[in-house]
Each structure stands twice: as structure tokens, then as C-alpha cells.
């Protein structure tokens, strides 16, 4: 009867999942040499107290050790047993809020029903037990989470290590460990997705780069200047051609190339300068524009000296300054340098009427692949000057050497190169002063009869024509230049009637033929 009570008492306070079976033996009244029960594992000595650290690995850390021989088992309703049952999953070392019950000293004599108590030991952590590798969460659960979040092998192993760390003494609860594992796996998944996006983007970058290169090549070949850019470039070229120190006209676009970078902001060419393909388009367009401007200026010069459209030097200079000069003439009182420069061009046109309408044979862009009829086309003299009236079919031979150029502006460049060599590169020399005085006097006599008494400071006009080294660059000529006439007064000579009311004036003293 006593043995049955003992079995029921042990079953009352042990855990159902890990109940320790005890095998009853024949009761022997000699309790000093025999044990009341036989354990499923041997003890070190027959009469020694069983140490919980020698338990099998299958025992969990929160189990109590089995009672040793000669120790009395407390009653299930005793305070000691109640305290042990309530702290089964939270041993005293893990539950500081619960006060530990005082140790019970074993009694050398007494077994069941005695008043002696049993010594209580805190369970040993599983991590300290050799061969014990149990964690708060099972390995299968960790693998399932890793598979759900699509983690790689290294990340899966990291999750296992994380759970093992959470299982250290004192271990985290199952819910806490699960939540932390979820956050860790989710963060790893986000990292994997970011890496995948970067890899996909890097693979796509190569395709995008190739596509952009192809688009760049297509755009570079089909690039076109905007209307605003074309207008700014044209105004800039017109201003260069209208300069009072200009002695080279046919290559003005080459001079403009040097200034593109300096003028890219004012000309709104920031998206062009620095790009070789676009600069080539710009230079080609500038060459065509400069040729068109020269043709237009040539027609206006010839129109101002013959027929009903002829006008005085002042009016011609003022009108062309409004059209070609950036900022306009400024005031009615024109710069004497501009007057002298335009007088020279008008005199050259009078002396070379055969050059009017001659096309420029060379392409202004200097690009053999580019062929634009506008680059050599000229305005029709009949359509834009005085209708059916044309220039004289012949002229009096000039006393100067024949020019090689067969178009107007080519001949002008050649003539300036010869005169600069003969008279000096400085318009302030005496030879240039004499020539400028003579030219303006003739112009005023034939085209400004009401202004014959107008005084003009020819010295000032000559000095204002002093050019820079870049503006006197012309076509290299080795033949001697024509020096021209002296500053003596022009003799009155009879005029010869020409078609359209024109007259050819012969002045043997200057060796030239003038259309008036």
C-alpha cells in the first residue's frame, strides 16, 4: 500500500511528457543498505545523492533530478512541491521574481512520510550538456522560414546560428525568437531583392548604353541649328563683314571658327561648341551664310552707284549699317572710318563693272562633300536693282595690273592684298591718306552734288581705318600692286552717255573708269 501511494505521488508532480518511470522493489526494512526504487540509469554509488548533470541527454533542463536513496519524498500538497510545479518552465535562475525556497536538508533516516526535505537544484542549461543541441525553435522551422523568404545557403545558416544564440541561457521565449527570426529573414529578403534589381539594372545598362550611342550617332548626323541660333550666327557674320577695318572677305567664316568658343554664350551655341559633329555642321552653315551675305552686299554696292537706286555715300553707309552692323549706326553722324571703307568698296565696284554677277567658284564651306547652290548664287541684277537696266557692257581699261580672281569678293581680297603691300599695312600712311581723300572726293562729286562743300577730315578717316593684324590677312600675292594716283585735284572731263542715264567718266590722271 505504501508503494502504491509513492507511485501516485511521483506521478502527481512530474511532467506528463517526461515522466520518469520507477521500478518498485521488494520493501526491505533494512533501509541502510537498500533503495526503495531502482532508477533506469545507474548511480555513482549506492548511497550517494544523484547529480542532475549525469542525466541522459533526453532529459530537459527544467526537470528535477530523481530522489536519491535515503531521501524522503515530500507530500504533493506540501509548499515545496507546489513551488516546484509552478516554476517548471521557469527555473529559479530564470525567474528572479519568484523567491527560491530554502534548501531542504536530507535526512539520513526516513523515507516516505518523514518530515525531512529534499535539496532543490536549478536545472543545468542544455548548452552546457555534452552532446545536447536542442534550440528554442526546431531546425525544420528555421528551414521553412528560409525557404519562404527565398534565402540562400549562407543566409539560411545565419538564421540557424541566430536561433542557437537565442537559445542560450537564459533562452528567449518561443514567440520572441520567432518574431526576431521573421524580422531577420525579411531583412535578408529585402537585401536579396535589392541586389537582384541592381544586377538587372547593370545588365540593362549595357543595352541602354548601346542604344544611346546609336541615338547619339543618328542625332549627330541629323543635327540642325535652331532658328534663333541661325539668326545669331548670321548677325555675327554680317557684323564681321561690315567692319571698317575689313580687308579679307572670302575667308571670314574661318575667322569666325576661332571665336565660336568665346562667343558661344552670346550666340547661344553652348550645345554646339565642344561637339565635333555639331561644330562641323555649324562651320558649314557659317560658310554658306557668309557667302550669301557677301552676294547681298555686292548687289547693294552696285545698286548704290548706278541706275535709279544710286545714293550718296552717307546714305549708303547709313542704310547698310542698319542692316549689317550689330547695334546699328548709332547716330546720323556716321563714323568717318566707315565712310572711308565703304567709299573704297564703291570705287572698286565702279572700276570693275565686269565683276558684277560673277559667281564664286570655290565652295565657301571648303567641304567638297557639301554642295549648296546658295553658296555661289547671286541676286539677279535686273530683279533687285533697276529692272531691265544693267551695268555697262564694257569699261575703260584700268591702269593697274589685271586681277586674277574672277568674282567680285575674290578680286576685292586680292586688290586689298596688293594695296596693303604697296601702301603699307597701316591705313595711316601718307599713301593711304592720299588714296582715301581722292576716293571720297570723287564719290561726293558724283553722288552728292549738294554736299560738295562738305568738309571731311581725311586724316581722321585714314587713322580710323587702321586695322589689326587679323583683319589685314588676305590672299598672298607676289606680283607688285597698283599704287594709284597722287592727291592732285581731279580734272573736269567730258562725260559719255551710257544706257540707263549712266555716264562713264574718264580721268586719265587717276587711270580709272568710273560709273556715275
Protein Blocks (a to p, Z undefined) as FASTA:
>chain_A
ZZmmmmmmmmmmmcfklcccdddddddfblmlbcfbdcfbdcfbfkbccdfklpcfkbcf
kbccdddehiacddfkbmklmmmmmmmmmcfklmmmbccdddddddfbdcehiabdcddd
ddddfklpghiacdfbdfklmmmmmmmnopafklmmmmmmmmmmmmpccdddfklmmmmm
mmmmmmmmmmmmmmmmmmmmmmmmmmmmmmmmmmmmmmmmmgccdfklmmmmmmmmmmmm
mpckbcbfklmmmmmmmmmmmmmmmnopmmmgopaklmmmmmmmmmmmmmmmmmmmmmmm
mmmmgcjkbccfklmmmmmmmmmmghijoiabdcfklmmmmmmmmmmmmmmmmlgopacf
bdfklpakbccfklmgccdfklmmnojaccdfbdcddfbdcdfbfcfklmmmmmmmmmmm
mnopafkbmklmmmmmmmmmmmmmmmmmmlmmpccdfklmmmmmpccfklmgccddfbdc
debjcfbdcddddddddehhiacdddfknopacdZZ
